[in-house]
Amino acid sequence: MKFQLPVQVIYKTVTQLSSVAGSTNKDDIVQNIYLKVQNGELVLRATNYGLEMTTTLALVDDGMSVIEGETTVNASKLTQVLSKMPNTANVHFSVIEDEMTITSGTSEFVLRVRSAKDFPVFEEEDVTQKIVLSQKKLKSIIDRSAFCVSADDFRDYLKGIRLEADSSTLSVFTSDGHRMAILETTLDVPVESFLGVCLIKKCATEISKLLSFTDDLVELSFSKNILVTQINNTRLSSKLLICGYPNVRAVIPKIFTTYIVPRAQTNDLISSVAILSSKRLNGVTMNFDHNSLQLRSENSEHEVATAQLEISNDNEPVEISLNASYVNETLNVIRSQNVKFSFSQPIAHAMIEAESYDDNDCGVTAKYVISRVVV
C-alpha cells in the first residue's frame, strides 16, 4: 500500500476522524483509523461503535506513487505526526506488513499498523424518512441548542437533541432537566408524515463541524435506528437514541410578563456578579423593576456582589434567582442587541429569547427556559 497527499488535506481529515475514533479500551481497534487505497482514491473511516465517519479523498498520482491496499493505524499518533509537518509539503505513506512509514522532506516516522479485516462497519438499514434543509440552517440549530444537552443524566432523552418534523415545520428540543432550548424553523422540503427522533449529542456536534454557513442543502436520512447524512466528501452514520420523549411543550409559558434588556451589558454584569456566588448553585438574583435591573449574589462566607442596569418597563416588579452560567451560555448564542426575559405565574422559571431576528439567525427562532434556583 502506497500513496501521497498534501499535508494540509490529510491532516484536516485525520483531525476530524480522530474526534470520532476511540473507546474506553485502549487496545480496541476503533482507536485506529481505517485507510483504503482504491481506484485513485483514499477512503478513511473512524468509529466509536455509536458513530461512524467516512471521508473520501482524491490522491496525488504521479504514475508511480499509488499502490492499492487497506490497513488501520492509531488515530492519535497519526494526528500528532501530521501536526508536526509543514502545511506546504506533500506527505508520503508506505505500508509494508505491519509498519507504516510516513515521510515528508527529511522527516520520517514509522508506526505500527493493524489488519483492516477486524475493523467494524455500520450495518445499512432501509431509509424510512428524510429531512432536507440548508447547511447554515442546520448548523445554526445545532450550535444554538446542543449546549443545553445533559452530559451525565440517567434519563436517556436528556442526552440528545430531539427533532420533530411535521409538514414543513421542524421543531427542536434539548434539555438537561434544569434548562431547555426550543427552536423552530421551516424545512426546505416538507415531510410526508410526522417524524420524531433523538440525535446523540456527539453526532450533532460532529455534523456541525462539517457544515458551513451556505444555502447548500443537506439531507438527513433516517431509518428505524440510524441516521445517515452526506456532507461534501464526508459520510456520517450514527445510532439514534431510542427512548420516549415527554411533552415538553407543556412547560413553555403561555401568559407572561416580559422585560427587555441589553444583551451584551446584561451578560457582562451577570458574569461579574457571579464571581462571589455560591459555587454549588452559581446563583445570581435578578430583580426587574420599572427603571432598573438589579443583580446580586452572595456566598457562604457572606461576601456580596451587586450591580445595576437601567431599563424601561411598565410591568410589575419580578425577582428570580438563576444559575449564572446557564444565563451566560444562553445570551452567548443569541445575536440580537436586546433580549426578552419573560415570566409566568407562579415564577418558577425564566424564558429568554431575542427581541428580534435577522438574516444571521438563518430563519431559526429560539426560546430558552431556565428554572429558578433557591439561593
HELIX and SHEET records of a PDB file:
HELIX    1   1 VAL A    7  SER A   18  1                                  12    
HELIX    2   2 ILE A   29  GLN A   31  5                                   3    
HELIX    3   3 ALA A   75  SER A   83  1                                   9    
HELIX    4   4 ALA A  116  ASP A  118  5                                   3    
HELIX    5   5 GLN A  135  ASP A  143  1                                   9    
HELIX    6   6 ALA A  146  CYS A  148  5                                   3    
HELIX    7   7 ASP A  156  LYS A  159  5                                   4    
HELIX    8   8 LYS A  201  LEU A  210  1                                  10    
HELIX    9   9 VAL A  248  VAL A  251  5                                   4    
HELIX   10  10 ARG A  263  VAL A  273  1                                  11    
HELIX   11  11 ALA A  274  LEU A  276  5                                   3    
HELIX   12  12 ALA A  324  VAL A  333  1                                  10    
HELIX   13  13 ASP A  359  ASP A  361  5                                   3    
SHEET    1   A12 LYS A   2  PRO A   6  0                                        
SHEET    2   A12 ASN A  90  ILE A  96 -1                                        
SHEET    3   A12 GLU A  99  SER A 104 -1                                        
SHEET    4   A12 SER A 107  ARG A 114 -1                                        
SHEET    5   A12 GLY A  69  ASN A  74 -1                                        
SHEET    6   A12 ASN A  32  GLN A  38 -1                                        
SHEET    7   A12 GLU A  41  THR A  47 -1                                        
SHEET    8   A12 LEU A  51  ALA A  58 -1                                        
SHEET    9   A12 THR A 234  LYS A 239 -1                                        
SHEET   10   A12 ILE A 226  ILE A 231 -1                                        
SHEET   11   A12 LEU A 217  PHE A 222 -1                                        
SHEET   12   A12 GLN A 129  SER A 134 -1                                        
SHEET    1   B 8 LEU A 195  ILE A 200  0                                        
SHEET    2   B 8 GLY A 160  ASP A 166 -1                                        
SHEET    3   B 8 THR A 169  SER A 175 -1                                        
SHEET    4   B 8 ARG A 179  THR A 186 -1                                        
SHEET    5   B 8 THR A 365  SER A 371 -1                                        
SHEET    6   B 8 HIS A 349  ALA A 354 -1                                        
SHEET    7   B 8 ASN A 338  PHE A 343 -1                                        
SHEET    8   B 8 THR A 257  PRO A 262 -1                                        
SHEET    1   C 4 VAL A 304  GLU A 310  0                                        
SHEET    2   C 4 SER A 292  GLU A 298 -1                                        
SHEET    3   C 4 GLY A 283  PHE A 288 -1                                        
SHEET    4   C 4 VAL A 318  ASN A 323 -1                                        
END                                                                             
